[in-house]
Amino acid sequence: MTTIQVKSFTLEEYHELIEIGFLKEDDHIQLINGELVEMVSKGTAHETCLRKLLKELPKLIEDRAILQSQAPISIPPKSEPEPDFAIVKNRDDDYFSSHPQGSDILLVIEVADSSIDYDQKVRIPLYAKAGIPDYWIFNLLDNCLECYSEPYQNKQGIFGYTNKRIVLPTQVISLPWFTDLQLDLSKVFPVY
């Protein structure tokens, strides 16, 4: 009997596939836990929320950190997701020498509608294992912001976050690490 094995890619192999042109930027492929994952197309509510965040977040953060949107973060040895937003520590080279890694990242933000299960079941353990201290999901299906903090690993080796907080779209929330910066969620959630 023949056993079928699935090829698991490392970050280096993933970058080689990009360099040789096997993967193109418009393919919407991300490396997640060694697998090449094609990301789904975004609907209008998702894009509206992204546009509103892109309008509000830079005004708040200014030069206190770096805001990146749909850009890679490196989670060695086998992941390089491109979250909707990441707030990363300032660095002299602006991450020219390498993508931000877990210790560089202050907050990861995903906007989710059809991808909510993936963002909760796959990305939570991925980001927690990387030591990313805070992870937010703008859950457009349930019309709330899910805020995860304090990564941990249980006895079975499963990673997650100790705290989960639900914030309603009519509320205001402080940004982690910058408690004086407040995001008014009524300016971010799409109005249906």
N, C-alpha and C positions, 0 to 999 in steps of 0.2 A: 504494500500500500504506500502511496506517495503522500507525503505531508507537504502542504503548501505553506510557505513562509511569506509574511508580508515584510517588505523592505522598510526599515526604520532609518530615517535620515538624521544625520548630525547637522549642526549649524554650518560646519565647513562644507559638507556635501550640498546643502541647500544653497549656499552662496556660490558654489561652483555651477550648479544648475542655472542660476541667474546669469552668471558670467558668460557661460557658453550659449545663452539665448534660449535654453530649453523652457525656462519660465520667463514670462514678460510681466512688466508692471501692471498692465491692464488685465491680467489673468485673475486678479483678486485672490491669489493663493497665499496662505500663511503656513508656517511650520509650527505645528502644535503637537507636543509630545512625540516628535519624530515623524508625524504624519503630515502629508501635504493636504491641506484643507482648503477647499474652495468656499469662499464666503458668499452668502446669498445677496442678491440685489436688495437695495434699500427702498422701502416705500416712501410715500410723501410725508407721513407723520415722522418717520425716522429722520429724513432729510431736513424737515422743518425744525425738529429738536436740535439737530447738529448745527444748523445755521444760527439758531438762537443762542446756543452755547458758544459758538464762535464769535458772536457779537458781545456776549456778557463776560466771558472768562478773561480775555485780554485786558479789559478795563479794570478788572479786580486785581489781577496778578501783577500787571505792569512789568517791572524788572526784578521782582523779588524771587522769581523762579522762571523756568522756561516752560512754555506751553507748546506741546506738539500735538498735531492732529493726524490720525491715521498714518503714523510713522512707526517704524520698528522699535521694539524694545527687545533686548537680548536676554534670554533665559537659558543659559547653558545647562546641559549640553545639547538639547534637542528641541528648543522652542524659540520662535521669533514672531510673536503676535504683533499685530498693528492695531492697538486699541483706538477707539474713536478719539479719545484724548488721553494724554498723560501729562501730569505736571511733574517736572523733574528739577533736581537741584541745579543751580547755576554752576557752570564749569568753564574755565578759561578758554578751552578750545571749542566750546559749544557743541561737544560730542562729535567733532570732526574725526577723531582717532578711533571711535567706536560708538556703537549705539548704547543708549542708557541701559543699565542692568538694575537688578532688584534694589541694591543699596543706593542707587541714584534717584529712585522714583519715590515721590511723595504721595501721589494719588493717580490711580487709573480710573478712567470713566468709560463705560460702554453705554450706548443707547440701544435698547432692545425692544423688538416687537416679536417678529417670527423667530428670532434667535434667543429668546429668553431662557429656554431650557439649556441650551449650550452655554450661555453666559453664566448660568447658575451652577451647572453640573461639571463643566469642563474648566472654565476660566477661574472659578473660585479656588479650586485646589492648585491650579497652575500658578496663580498670582500669590497665593498664600505660601506655597513652597519656595517661591522666589524671594520671600521676605518683604513683599510689597505691603506697606503698613495699612493702606486704605484703598478700598475698591468700591466704586459707586456704579450702580446700574439704574439708568433711567428706564424704568419698566413702563413702557407705553401701553401694554395690555391691561395692567392693573392700575395705571395712572398714578404711580408713586415712584419715589426715589428710594432704592434700597442701598443703605450704607453699611459696608462691612469693614471691620477694623480688628486689630490684634490677631495676626496670623498665629496658628498653632499646628501641632502635629499630634494625633492621638496615638494610643498604644499599638494600633494596627498599621501605623505608618501613613494614615490618611491625613491630608492637609485641609485646613479650612480656616475660618475666622471665628474668633470667640464671640464677637458682638455683631448683631444685625439690628439696624435701626431703620424704621420706615418713616419717611417724611412725605407729607402730602403736597400736592402741587400748589397749594395756596400758602405754604409756609416759606420761611426764610431759614437758610442753613449756613453755618460758618464753614469755611474751607479748613480741612485738617492742616495743621502746621501753621496756619495763618488765621487764628480765631477772630482777628479783627476784620477779616474780609468776609462779607456775607453775600450769598447768592440768593436772590429772590426767585423762587421756583416758578412763580406766576409769569415771569418773563421768559421762561425756558420751555415749559410744557406746551405742546401744541393745543390749540383750542379746537375742539371738534364741533 
